[in-house]
Amino acid sequence: MVRKKKILIVDDERDIVRVLTIRLRSSGYEVVAAFDGAQALFMANKEMPDLILLDIRMAAGDGFGVAEKLKESDRTHSIPVIILTGSPEKDEEKRAMQVGARFYIKKPYDPEELLDAVRRALETKPPVTKTG
């Protein structure tokens, strides 16, 4: 039996987490969730997901800080990250790539575009280099 790919969703908006969970599970993925930055780091280390969908702006913890900590850790540095955000800031896409995000997707997002990015991020091999 093939193990389902596990995706960690990190977003403080529970409705978004619920919608993403339904969509990803219906596409054959296992889903776990975290609702702030501290929880995200804990869950990433506990669950060792194959991919992380990460919001930038959360009430408790900045997504960029989470991405940087994930990349600094020997345990989590190779987990691909997709930034999924409603942030209007223009320079954030560049910053997302600097912290190692595979894709940067703005909310409201196209569900098929998101699923395609998930598939592509899971298929590509992580870069060999590690920051820090």
Buried (B, 14 or more C-beta within 10 A) or exposed (E): EEEEBBBBBBBBBEEBBEEBBEBBEEBEBBBBBBBBBEBBBEBBEEBEBBBBBBBBBBEEBEBBBBBBBBBEBEEBBBBBBBBBBBBEEEEBBEBBEEBBBBBBBBEEBEEEEBBEBBBEBBEEEEEEEEEE
